[in-house]
Amino acid sequence: MPTVGELLRQILELQANGDKAAADRFIDRYTKWDPALHEVVAKNMRATETCALSARALRRARGMIHGRPAFAHASFTPNVNDTACAP
């Protein structure tokens, strides 16, 4: 499998040469997806996740619960861990 840099070099060459047939071959070669590969990639991504916030934690991090400011909601309890990975 080529590196990202090698793929970029190939793409730039294809663009510079304007060879549609070569571009089509490039696309056919690198745009296939293997379902078995999908699961390997997904498993690795899940294994490296450092933050998994619930929808409620995301709303709390954004300051809203049930459409009201989180601090006004009876269930609000500040929790640093809920907002540690919030955008």
KAQUIKA-V159726 format. One record per pair of residues at least 12 apart in sequence whose ideal C-beta (glycine too) atoms are under 8 Angstrom apart, sorted by the first residue. I is the first residue (numbers start at 1). J is the second residue. D is the distance in Angstrom with one decimal. If there is no record, write none. Layout:
# KAQUIKA-V159726
i: {I:I}
j: {J:J}
d: {D:D}
This chain:
# KAQUIKA-V159726
i: {7:10:11:14:50:51:51:53:53:53:57:57:57:58:60:60:60:60:61:61:61:61:62}
j: {30:26:26:26:85:84:85:82:85:86:82:83:86:86:76:79:82:83:82:83:86:87:86}
d: {7.3:6.4:7.5:5.9:6.9:6.7:2.9:6.9:6.1:6.8:4.3:7.6:7.9:6.8:7.2:7.8:5.6:7.1:6.1:4.2:3.3:7.9:7.2}
